[in-house]
Amino acid sequence: MNSEAFADESGNTGANYLDRAQRYLVHASFLVDEATLPQCNERVERELHHQRKIRRTHFAELKASRMMGSAAGRFRTFDLLIALQEAGAVPFIVAFDKHFGLGAKFVDLFLDPAVNDKVDGRYCTDTDAKRAAATTIGSLGEDTLQKIEDAVRGETLERNRLCVSRVEAELRSAGHTTLANEVRGALEHDDGPVWNTGGELAFPDPRKTVALNYPGFTLLIISVDAEARRRGASSLTLTHDHVGDMQPALLHAYDLVVDRQKYDRIFADPLLVPPGRVELMATPAFANSETCLMLQAADLLAGATAHWLRVAGRGESLDISTRNLASHGLMVLGSGTVPGTGLVFSDDAAWLGDVFRQLSPAQQAAIRGSMNA
């Protein structure tokens, strides 16, 4: 059996990591086997024709940006996502909080013992310690996060000093004395606050790793590959929407987990935990979504997830159509197709519980069922 995966993203704001309208970067994919692909394509095409008819416009493709703009569009998107699953398509979601990402990037760059004498290796090896530090730093004020963004966008010694000094000062002011003292170690390093970005694991342009989130791609492709093998596929291809700045990140992520020699060299260090290798997937390809119906479906899945995350993340009440999308998204995230639920979020995610409590009893029961399956 041959299988195909179709992937897209929502919330890619390039180097503008603090875009208030798009705090979350979402990678989404559908895995479909060759026997069910025609039925899935037919269902997407039917919705495309419906949208053209009611809008009296011959647009080239279904777009989440258009469908999320009205309750009617959100209801139709929910119906389509459910119909695709009933036809045999398996959804995958990886959601990434960019504020937490900036905090994590600061930890990567400046709380590494290679460039900071006041820390040991725990922020490189202890995911709980790194998550806690990234949560604290990612929740600092917007002006401070802007300094981190400035440093990530283009490294200079002066930008790094301004960034590290600002983070240290705000941490100290907020009572996080121990973490502030550790951050200060980057300023006191012999070479000043410089990055440690060497090694095969590093993305060729580290300034882009917050926006493009190649670890998110790694998580996605490993999960899709594992599910395809579990379902007995003999071959697997993955096609991503043709978005220029996403291509190098996806190909870099793929290279790290498919090249056995490189993988073994990277993870020979006992302090690193292997994320799992890709064993079946061919080199990812890229296509124009106007000519690929299932890429349009992946865009809808990513855009729908980003929509309910954005609304809920602002503390707003969800209307019925958005609650439907949230119930679907939480069911996918709870299904276990992506390890760790697919949420690359800070520890400060209690608001997701508030989302769950807004759902109907039936929706809550369905999500609990997916988590126990």
C-alpha positions, 0 to 999 in steps of 0.5 A: 500500500502506498501512502501520501501525506500533505502538509501546510502551515499557518501563522508563519510571520517570517522574522516578525515573531511578535505579530500580535495577530498570529502568536501560534505557528501550526504545522498540519498534515493529512496522511492518506493511502492510495485507495482513499485518496480519490474519495478525499479529493472528491470531498475537498473539490465538492466544498471548493465548488460550493464555496465558488457557488455561494460566493459567486467568485471563481477563486482557485482554491480553498483557503483557511484565511477566507473560511475562518472569516465567518461562522458559516465558513468555520462550520463548513470547515469543521464538516469537511475535516470530519468528512475527510477523517471518515473517508480514511485521512489521518490528521496531524497537528503540531502547534507552536507558541512563538513567545515560548519559542523566543524564551526557548531560543534565548535558553539555547543561545545564552544558557549553554555552558559553551558560552556561559560559565555560570550554567552546567549542561542541564538546559541542554539535557533536562527538558523540564529545566529548559521548559521552565526557564523558557516559560519564565523568559517567554512570559516577560514583557513585550519590550524584553521579548522584542530585544530577544527577537532583535538578537535572533534576527541578526546577531551582533555583539551589541544586540546580544548585550542589550538582549541579555542585559534586558532579560537579566534585569527583568528577571531580577525585578520579578524575583527570579534571582537564580535564573537572573544570575545564570543569565548574567553569566553570558555577559561575563563570558570572556568573549561576551554574549555570543552564540553557540550555534555550531554542529550538525544539529544547527540549522544553517541560518539559526536566525530563522529557527524560531519562525520556521521551527524545524524541530516542529517539522521534525516532530511532524515528519517522524509522527507521519512516518511512524503512523504510515508504518503502523498502518502497513504502508510500503512507501510514503511521500510527503508534499508540502505547500510551495512556500519558499522559506519553509523549504530549507527548514523542512529539508533540514529536519528531514535530513537530520532524521533520515541520514543514518550516519549523520543521525548516529553522529549527532546522537552519539552524545549520551546527553541527547535523546534521539527523537526517532528516525524516519524510515519510510518517507521519501524526500519531501516534495513541494507543490502549488496548493492550487493544483493539489486538493489535499494541500488545501485540506491541510491548509484548512486544518492548520488555519482552523487550529490557529484560529481557535488557538488565537481566540482562546489564547486571548481569553475570549469566549468561543462561539459555537463554530469555533468550539467545533473547531477546538473540539476537533483540534483537541481530539486530534492532539489527544489521539497520540498520533503526534508524541507529546500531544503535538503542543510545543507550549510553555508550562503556562497553558492552563487556558487550554483547560478553559477551552475544554470547559467551554465544549459540550459534554458530548465533545468533552467525552469524545476528546477523553475517548480519543485520549484513552483509545 
